[in-house]
Amino acid sequence: MQEDVIVAQDLTKYYGRSRGVLGLSFTVRRGEVFGFLGPNGAGKTTTIRLLLDFIRPTSGRVFLFGLDSRVDGAQIKRRVGYLPGELSLYEGLTGRRLLQYFAHLRGGVQWQKVEALAARLDCDLSLPIKNLSQGNKRKVGLLQALMHEPELLVLDEPTNGLDPLVQQEFYGLVAEAKARGATIFLSSHNLPEVERICDRVGVVREGKLVAIEEVAALKGRAFRTVEVHFAGAAPCEPFEGLPGVRLLSCHGNTLRCQVEGSMDALVKALAQFTVLDIRTHEPSLEEIFLAYYGGGTENAA
């Protein structure tokens, strides 16, 4: 039977009268990549801080590796790598000195692996932290999370500020961590990233968990905005009622609509006309949330 590495039971957190999260219950299985998704202010960072016992819940409990996060914190943290969303590092140290400091706190790591990781992420460890861009500081943060090969990686918006090539390398590192049996819990609002690396996702809105789905199911529910330019006047009638087509409108020689799921019915209907151009736009996660889980967020992390 597959072990649950993370078990959250009815987690609720209030900051005074302000909502943090409300009644969150979910599990994350060993060896899976679990994406935690939601608009800004939905409660993603609050949840991560609760999982790692950086803040205490108003009510509810968290178990990591079967251990109580409030009672067994030191034992748990030895087995965890963490990248916060808002990264604060010792500005006066070089990247190398900072990572050596963290390595000593952990009782030592294999430094050759740290150097190899730095090379893969194109991270110059000789530079002072204060001279680094936000993206390069993010690389140092990733190195400290990854360098001891933890059993559980908890990553809050890990690719923010990273250039595309480094993002690709990060995806490879996640795949390698998963292959060796590690569990990865990451927050994100980047749908292509989630589609690429996550097995399951939890969707949080206004502090409440509104869905937990396999990535394939989430992707299948996504819709595309489609704009079609015809040689003549755009005909609306042949496209009304097609499977998955909604919000259909025609103006001049242009047809606009949204398509959920397969484009097959729309493409076959278009084949009988002279089409000059087709443009499609895949939605952001926030657009999917607004479409399927309702709109609006309160002001909480």
C-alpha positions in Angstrom: 0.0 0.0 0.0 1.4 3.4 -1.0 2.4 5.6 1.9 1.0 9.0 2.4 3.9 11.4 3.0 1.7 14.4 3.8 -1.6 14.2 5.6 -3.5 17.4 6.3 -6.5 17.0 8.5 -9.1 19.9 8.6 -6.5 22.7 8.6 -7.9 26.1 9.5 -5.9 29.2 10.1 -7.2 32.7 11.0 -5.0 35.8 11.3 -7.1 37.7 13.8 -10.4 38.0 12.0 -8.8 37.5 8.6 -9.1 34.2 6.8 -6.0 32.2 6.1 -7.3 28.7 5.1 -10.5 26.9 6.1 -10.9 23.1 6.7 -8.2 21.8 4.3 -7.9 18.0 4.2 -5.7 16.2 1.7 -3.0 13.6 1.3 0.1 13.5 -0.8 1.5 10.0 -1.7 5.1 9.0 -1.6 6.8 9.5 -4.9 4.3 11.8 -6.5 4.6 15.4 -7.7 1.6 17.3 -6.2 0.8 20.8 -7.5 -1.0 23.2 -5.2 -2.8 25.7 -7.3 -4.7 28.9 -6.8 -4.8 32.6 -7.6 -2.7 35.0 -5.5 -4.3 35.3 -2.0 -5.9 31.9 -2.2 -4.0 30.4 0.8 -1.1 28.5 -0.9 1.7 30.0 1.1 -0.2 29.8 4.4 -0.8 26.1 3.7 2.9 25.4 3.1 3.8 27.2 6.3 1.3 25.2 8.3 2.6 21.9 6.8 6.2 22.8 7.9 5.0 24.1 11.4 6.4 27.6 10.7 3.0 28.8 11.8 0.4 27.0 14.0 -3.1 26.2 12.8 -6.2 27.6 14.5 -7.4 24.1 14.3 -6.5 20.9 12.5 -3.4 18.7 12.4 -0.6 17.8 9.9 1.4 14.6 9.7 4.6 14.2 7.6 6.1 10.7 7.2 3.5 9.6 9.7 5.0 12.1 12.3 3.1 14.9 14.0 4.5 18.2 12.6 4.1 20.0 15.9 5.8 17.3 18.0 8.4 15.9 15.7 9.5 19.0 13.9 13.3 18.5 14.1 13.1 14.9 12.9 10.8 15.9 10.0 12.9 18.9 8.9 16.0 16.7 8.4 14.1 14.9 5.7 12.7 18.0 4.0 14.0 20.5 1.4 12.2 23.8 1.4 12.1 26.8 -1.0 10.0 29.7 0.3 8.1 32.0 -2.1 9.7 35.1 -0.6 13.3 34.2 -0.3 15.5 36.0 2.3 19.2 35.1 2.2 22.3 36.4 4.1 23.3 39.2 1.7 26.9 39.5 2.8 27.9 35.9 2.0 28.7 34.4 -1.3 26.5 31.7 -2.6 29.2 29.1 -1.8 29.7 30.3 1.8 25.9 30.4 2.3 25.5 26.8 1.1 28.4 25.6 3.1 26.8 27.1 6.2 23.5 25.3 5.5 25.4 22.1 4.7 27.2 22.3 8.2 23.8 22.9 9.8 22.6 19.6 8.2 25.7 17.7 9.3 27.4 17.9 5.9 26.5 17.1 2.3 28.5 15.8 -0.6 29.9 19.1 -1.9 30.7 17.7 -5.4 26.9 17.2 -5.9 26.4 20.8 -4.9 28.9 22.0 -7.4 27.3 19.8 -10.1 23.8 21.2 -9.3 25.2 24.7 -9.4 26.6 24.0 -12.9 23.3 22.6 -14.1 21.4 25.7 -12.9 24.1 28.0 -14.2 24.6 29.5 -10.7 27.9 31.3 -10.0 28.6 30.5 -6.3 31.5 32.9 -6.1 29.4 36.1 -6.2 28.0 37.8 -3.1 24.3 37.3 -2.6 23.7 41.1 -2.6 25.0 41.3 -6.1 22.7 38.6 -7.5 19.5 39.2 -9.5 16.2 37.8 -8.1 16.5 35.0 -10.5 20.0 34.1 -9.4 19.0 34.3 -5.8 16.2 31.8 -6.6 18.9 29.4 -8.0 20.7 29.6 -4.7 17.5 28.9 -2.9 16.8 25.9 -5.1 20.3 24.6 -4.4 19.9 24.7 -0.6 16.5 22.8 -1.0 18.0 20.1 -3.3 21.6 19.6 -2.1 20.9 17.0 0.6 18.6 14.9 -1.6 15.6 15.2 0.7 12.7 12.7 0.9 10.2 15.6 0.6 10.6 18.8 -1.4 8.3 21.6 -0.6 8.6 24.4 -3.2 6.7 27.7 -3.2 6.5 29.1 -6.8 9.9 27.5 -7.6 10.4 28.9 -11.1 9.5 32.5 -10.4 12.3 34.6 -12.0 14.1 31.7 -13.7 14.9 32.0 -17.4 13.4 29.4 -19.7 16.6 27.3 -20.0 17.0 27.1 -16.2 13.3 26.2 -15.9 13.9 23.2 -18.2 16.8 22.1 -16.0 14.7 22.4 -12.9 12.0 20.2 -14.5 14.7 17.6 -15.1 15.8 17.8 -11.4 12.2 17.3 -10.3 12.0 14.2 -12.5 15.2 12.8 -11.1 14.1 13.4 -7.5 10.8 11.6 -8.2 12.7 8.7 -9.9 14.7 8.2 -6.7 11.4 8.1 -4.7 11.2 11.6 -3.4 7.9 13.4 -3.0 7.4 16.9 -4.3 4.8 19.4 -3.1 4.9 22.6 -5.1 2.7 25.7 -5.4 2.3 27.3 -8.8 0.1 29.3 -11.0 1.8 28.2 -14.2 -0.5 25.7 -16.0 2.1 24.5 -18.6 4.5 23.8 -15.8 1.9 21.9 -13.8 0.9 19.9 -16.9 4.5 19.0 -17.5 5.7 17.8 -14.0 2.7 17.2 -11.7 0.8 13.9 -11.2 -2.1 15.4 -9.2 -3.2 18.9 -8.3 -5.2 20.5 -5.5 -7.1 23.7 -6.3 -7.5 26.2 -3.5 -9.7 29.3 -3.7 -10.5 31.8 -0.9 -8.8 29.5 1.6 -10.9 26.4 0.7 -9.8 23.3 -1.2 -12.3 23.2 -4.1 -10.9 20.2 -6.1 -8.2 17.6 -6.1 -7.7 16.1 -9.6 -5.3 14.2 -11.8 -3.5 16.5 -14.1 -5.0 14.9 -17.2 -8.5 15.6 -15.9 -7.6 19.2 -15.1 -6.2 19.7 -18.6 -9.2 18.1 -20.1 -11.4 20.7 -18.4 -9.4 23.6 -19.8 -10.9 25.7 -22.6 -9.3 27.6 -25.5 -10.3 30.9 -26.8 -10.6 30.6 -30.6 -10.6 33.3 -33.3 -11.3 32.3 -36.9 -11.0 34.7 -39.9 -13.0 33.7 -43.0 -12.6 34.8 -46.6 -16.2 36.1 -46.5 -18.7 36.9 -43.8 -18.4 34.8 -40.7 -21.3 32.2 -40.5 -22.4 31.6 -36.9 -25.3 29.1 -37.4 -23.2 26.1 -38.5 -21.3 26.3 -35.2 -24.1 26.8 -32.8 -24.6 23.8 -30.5 -21.3 22.1 -31.4 -19.9 19.9 -28.6 -17.7 22.0 -26.3 -18.3 25.3 -28.2 -19.6 28.2 -26.1 -19.7 32.0 -26.0 -20.0 32.1 -29.8 -20.1 35.4 -31.6 -19.6 36.6 -35.2 -18.6 40.1 -36.4 -17.7 40.8 -40.0 -15.4 38.0 -41.2 -14.4 37.0 -37.7 -15.9 34.2 -35.5 -14.9 34.1 -31.8 -15.7 31.3 -29.3 -14.5 29.2 -26.5 -13.9 25.5 -26.9 -13.7 23.1 -24.0 -11.9 19.8 -24.5 -11.5 18.5 -28.1 -11.3 20.8 -31.1 -12.5 18.1 -33.4 -16.1 19.1 -33.9 -15.1 22.8 -34.6 -12.4 21.9 -37.0 -14.6 19.5 -39.0 -17.3 22.3 -39.2 -14.8 24.8 -40.4 -13.6 22.5 -43.2 -16.6 23.5 -45.4 -15.6 27.2 -45.5 -12.6 29.1 -46.7 -10.6 30.0 -43.6 -7.8 32.5 -43.8 -6.5 32.2 -40.2 -7.1 30.5 -36.9 -5.8 31.8 -33.7 -6.1 30.0 -30.3 -5.3 31.1 -26.8 -4.8 28.7 -23.9 -6.1 30.1 -20.6 -4.1 30.8 -17.5 -4.9 28.9 -14.4 -6.6 32.0 -13.0 -9.0 31.9 -16.1 -9.7 28.3 -15.5 -10.4 29.0 -11.8 -12.8 31.8 -12.7 -14.6 29.6 -15.3 -14.9 26.4 -13.1 -14.5 27.3 -9.5 -15.9 30.8 -9.3 -14.2 34.2 -9.1 -12.9 36.5 -6.5 -10.2 36.2 -3.8 -9.8 37.6 -0.4 -6.6 39.3 0.7 -4.7 36.4 2.2 -1.5 34.6 1.3 
